[in-house]
Amino acid sequence: MTMETNEKGVFIEKLLFALLPLLIAGVGYLLNSVATLNHQVTILESKVSLVVTQDNKQASNTGSELARERLRQDLTEAIQKNRDAIQQNREHISIHEEKIKQLNQKLGK
């Protein structure tokens, strides 16, 4: 009986020594994964802080926001200039059409 117990003890000891490197490697892998995840969370938090404030409101991104606003203003001005030019051209066309009608009436008499 003691021989069987002794053999079981030796077997368990060998099994533990065989599994010990796997356990150490597993713990090392888990620690490495946690460090990687921590780094990724830090990066994401820094990116979120550029977009959202602590109060979950949109943060002002002065560089791109100012560029977008300037572009919006430039486009609005260009559109308004084109609308004004179109209206002015319509007025000139109607004036010329009226003159053509008057000339046709004079020549037709």
SVG drawing of the C-alpha trace seen along z (x, -y; Angstrom):
<svg xmlns="http://www.w3.org/2000/svg" viewBox="-47 -101 57 103">
<polyline fill="none" stroke="black" stroke-width="0.4" points="0.0,0.0 2.8,-2.4 4.4,-1.4 1.3,-2.5 1.0,-5.7 4.7,-6.4 4.3,-5.7 1.3,-8.0 3.2,-10.7 6.2,-10.4 3.7,-10.5 2.0,-13.6 5.4,-15.2 6.6,-14.5 3.3,-15.8 3.6,-19.0 7.1,-19.5 6.0,-18.9 3.1,-21.3 5.1,-24.0 6.6,-25.5 3.2,-25.6 1.7,-27.4 4.5,-29.9 4.2,-30.5 0.4,-30.9 0.7,-33.5 3.4,-35.3 1.0,-35.3 -1.9,-36.6 0.3,-39.4 1.5,-40.4 -2.1,-40.4 -3.3,-42.6 -0.4,-45.0 -1.4,-45.1 -5.0,-45.8 -4.1,-48.5 -2.0,-50.2 -4.8,-50.0 -7.3,-51.4 -5.0,-54.3 -4.7,-55.1 -8.5,-54.9 -9.0,-57.2 -6.7,-59.7 -8.5,-59.6 -11.9,-59.9 -10.7,-62.9 -10.2,-64.7 -13.8,-64.1 -15.7,-64.1 -15.2,-66.1 -15.6,-64.7 -19.3,-65.7 -19.9,-63.6 -20.3,-66.8 -18.6,-67.3 -15.1,-68.8 -14.0,-71.6 -11.3,-70.5 -10.0,-73.9 -7.9,-72.9 -10.3,-70.9 -13.3,-72.7 -12.0,-76.0 -11.0,-74.7 -14.5,-73.2 -16.1,-76.5 -13.9,-78.5 -14.6,-76.1 -18.4,-76.4 -18.2,-80.2 -16.2,-80.2 -18.7,-77.9 -21.6,-79.9 -20.1,-83.1 -19.4,-81.4 -23.0,-80.0 -24.4,-83.5 -22.2,-85.1 -23.4,-82.6 -27.1,-83.1 -26.6,-86.9 -24.9,-86.5 -27.8,-84.2 -30.4,-86.8 -28.5,-89.6 -28.2,-87.6 -31.9,-86.9 -32.6,-90.6 -30.3,-91.4 -31.9,-88.7 -35.4,-90.0 -34.2,-93.6 -32.7,-92.3 -35.8,-90.3 -37.9,-93.4 -35.6,-95.5 -35.8,-92.8 -39.7,-92.9 -39.6,-96.7 -37.3,-96.5 -39.4,-93.8 -42.5,-96.0 -40.8,-99.0 -39.5,-97.0 -42.8,-95.3 -44.8,-98.6"/>
</svg>
